[in-house]
C-alpha cells in the first residue's frame, strides 16, 4: 500500500473517531499516533487531510446535503459521511491531487472500510461535486 493511501485511511479513522464522539476541533494527534503508529510522511499527509477537512467541514457538509438527494447527514453511515468529507476536501482544496485520483482513492478506502453499495453512493456524490464545482477536470 502506498503512503498516501495509508494516510487517507488513517485520516478516515481519525475523522471517524471525532465524528463518533462529537468532538469539536482537531484531535490530539499525539494520542492518535500512539494508537496508530506511522512514519512521518504518512502522519504529515494524514494530519493535513484531517485539519483541512475539519477546517472546511461546515461548507463540505452543506455540499453533501446539496448533492446527496434524499439523504441527510444523520442517515448516512459514519464511515461513508467521513469518506465523503475527506474526498470533497481533496477535490476542492488540494489542487495538487488530480480530481480523478481523489475520487479513486476515496472509493478504494470505501471498499476497505464500507460496503459495495456505499462505494457506488460515494462515487455518485463525488463525481457530481467534481463535475459541478471543478468543471473541465
Steps between C-alpha positions, in 0.01 A plus 500: 500500500627845412572762763225732381239223514615415851470871591147512362400191696644639822337840438167319459551318828579827675199680346280202589607520866438874512157462339396208719591682820363834382838656569541858380820625342806289440608182674799466724720354232761380752245264654375386160853414381565296814208278401579503126876527451609619156805657345537877482397535133179301555418697814563837335257437212239341730513802729471734200186314390346506847580868558369604160188289522418635847577858397257481206253254654206740513530580127570133420191388692289756313629356172424144609144606588470671161628207293367207703138527400255349747779433752570690818842490661352323801364218282841427348734247651771677702769341281334609175440852626866540588627346176286757319633782716859400438439445127331838456781670689752346260290588195456864592794600721790273396587633152808273475272193509334436163122470539486148358769391746306652792186312396680173432678513835173570682347197327792277594471609863124441484553147366720424798294667774143497368277308259467458124178701506681775687767513231237571235333762720833673574604488135175661390529789742871564445456487124217756516715728717784465249280573198320796653774661709813408301374506144745387236687275740 
